[in-house]
Amino acid sequence: MTAPLDILWTAGTIGRFLRLGNDGVYALARETDAPIYKSGGRLYAFEGELTAWMQRPENRRSPTNPKAA
């Protein structure tokens, strides 16, 4: 039996997970390859996919990459 997927429904929930405001979540969904999806006008994401996306070096915030998510 597989474990249930942890789905984050709504921009607010995704934002709390990423420590971003709603505007930041919408910008990520619109302007990056972040695994944030839209269904019926509602954003959703899977915790595992977001975690893996954030761990990629090009998505980490650093002094040389301050705009990373």
CORVEN-V32724 format. One record per residue. RES is the residue in one small letter. NEAR is the number of other C-alpha atoms within 12 Angstrom. D_LAST is the distance of its C-alpha to the last C-alpha in whole Angstrom. Layout:
BEGIN
res=RES near=NEAR d_last=D_LAST
res=RES near=NEAR d_last=D_LAST
END
This chain:
BEGIN
res=m near=3 d_last=34
res=t near=4 d_last=30
res=a near=6 d_last=28
res=p near=9 d_last=26
res=l near=12 d_last=23
res=d near=17 d_last=21
res=i near=21 d_last=19
res=l near=27 d_last=17
res=w near=25 d_last=19
res=t near=26 d_last=18
res=a near=30 d_last=15
res=g near=22 d_last=16
res=t near=24 d_last=16
res=i near=35 d_last=13
res=g near=28 d_last=11
res=r near=17 d_last=14
res=f near=25 d_last=12
res=l near=25 d_last=9
res=r near=16 d_last=10
res=l near=18 d_last=9
res=g near=19 d_last=12
res=n near=20 d_last=13
res=d near=16 d_last=13
res=g near=24 d_last=9
res=v near=34 d_last=9
res=y near=27 d_last=12
res=a near=21 d_last=10
res=l near=30 d_last=8
res=a near=26 d_last=11
res=r near=16 d_last=13
res=e near=16 d_last=11
res=t near=20 d_last=9
res=d near=19 d_last=11
res=a near=33 d_last=9
res=p near=27 d_last=12
res=i near=35 d_last=13
res=y near=27 d_last=16
res=k near=20 d_last=19
res=s near=11 d_last=22
res=g near=9 d_last=25
res=g near=11 d_last=23
res=r near=18 d_last=21
res=l near=28 d_last=17
res=y near=29 d_last=17
res=a near=32 d_last=15
res=f near=26 d_last=16
res=e near=25 d_last=15
res=g near=19 d_last=16
res=e near=22 d_last=14
res=l near=29 d_last=11
res=t near=21 d_last=12
res=a near=16 d_last=13
res=w near=24 d_last=10
res=m near=24 d_last=7
res=q near=16 d_last=10
res=r near=16 d_last=11
res=p near=14 d_last=11
res=e near=19 d_last=9
res=n near=22 d_last=6
res=r near=18 d_last=6
res=r near=15 d_last=6
res=s near=12 d_last=10
res=p near=8 d_last=13
res=t near=11 d_last=13
res=n near=12 d_last=9
res=p near=11 d_last=8
res=k near=16 d_last=6
res=a near=23 d_last=4
res=a near=31 d_last=0
END
